[in-house]
Amino acid sequence: MTHLMKRTLLLYLGLSLVVLAGYASAQSSPDVTGTWVGSTLRGAATYTMVLQQTGNRVTGTITGAGTDDGRVEGLVNGNTIRLWFDQREDDTPALSIKGNEITGMLSGTEITFRRVGRTS
C-alpha cells in the first residue's frame, strides 16, 4: 500500500505542476501594441499614444502632452505600464492596464486611455 500511495502522490504532484505552469503562462503581461486615445478626468486635454511592444519593452510616440510630446519608451510589468519621455528624463507613475484600457496619472492629472486600433 505504501508504494501505491507514493505513486499516487507523485502523480498528483506532477499534475499540480502542470496546472500551475498553465496558470503562470495565462497570467503573462498584456500586449499594449496599438493606438490609444486618452482624455483627462475633466476632459481638458486629449492624448494619443501609438505603442509597439516587444517582450515587456514598449516604444512609440505620444501627442497632446505638451512639452512631453514625442518619443516615449516604457516597460510592462504584469498589469502595469511605466512610461518615460525625453530620453528617460521624465516618467509616469505606474499606469494600470485592463484589457483595452489604461488608467492612472499623467502630467499631474488622472487620465484614461482606450485602445482604438491595433497595429501589427
N, C-alpha and C positions, 0 to 999 in steps of 0.2 A: 504494500500500500504506500509506503514512503516513496518508492520510485515513481508511482503514478502521480502522487502529489507534486513531486519535483517537476515532473514533465508538464503537468497542468499549470503550475506556477510559471515555468519558463514560457509556455505558450501564451499565457495571459500577459506576461511582461513584454513579450515580443509584439503582441497586438497593441498593447498600450503605447509602445514606442512608435508604431506606425501611425496610430491615431494622433499622437502628439506632433509628429513630424508634419502630417497633413494640416493640422490646426495652425502650426507655426507658418507654413507657407501661405495659408489663406490670410494670415494677418500681415502680409507684406505691405509696404508703403504704397499709397495710391499714386497713380501717374497723373501729373498735373499738366502734361503737354496739351497745348491748345490756346485759344484766345479767351481771355477773361475780361469781363466788363464789371466795374465796381462803382459804387457810389457811397458817399458818406452817410452817416445816420441822418443828417439834416438835408441831404441831397444837394449840398453846396458845390460839390465837385464830382466829376465823372473821370474815372481812371480806366485805362485799357492796358492789359498786360498780354503779351504774346510770349508763351513759355515753351521751352523744349527741355524734356527731362531725359537724362541718360543715367541709369542707375539711380542714385539718390541726389545727383547733381542737377541743377537747373540753370539754364541760361535763357536770356531773352531781352525784351525791351518793355518799358513802361512809359506811358504818356498820361498827362493830366496831373502829375505830381509836382508840377512847378520846377523848382531847381533840381529835383531828383529825376526828371525826365531823362530817358536814355537807356543805356545798358543796365541790366540787372542780373545778378547771379544769386544762387540760393542753394540750400540743402533741404531735402525732405527727410524727416525722421519720424517714422510712424505716421500719425495723422496730423503732423505739424510741418510747416514750412517756414524757413527763416530766409529773408531776402537781404542782399547787400547792394547798395548803389555806389556810384562814384568810385569804382575800383576798391571796394570794401571799406570806404571811409565812413559811410552811414549805413545803418542796418535797422531792421524792423524787429520788434518782439516776435516771438513765435506766433504764427497765424495758424488757425485751425482749419483742417481740410475735412470736409464731409461730403462725399460724392462730388457733385458739380458746384460746390460752394466753398469759398474760402472766406473766413471771417477773422477779425481782430483789429488791432490798432495800426494805423499807417499815418505817418506825418502828424501824430498827435490827435487823431480823430478816429472814431470807430468806423470801420468800413466792411462792406460785404461785396465780394466778387462772385459772379456767376459765370460758369463756362458757357460761351455762346458758339464755340466752334472747336473742333478737334483737328489738329494738324498731324500729319504723319511723319 
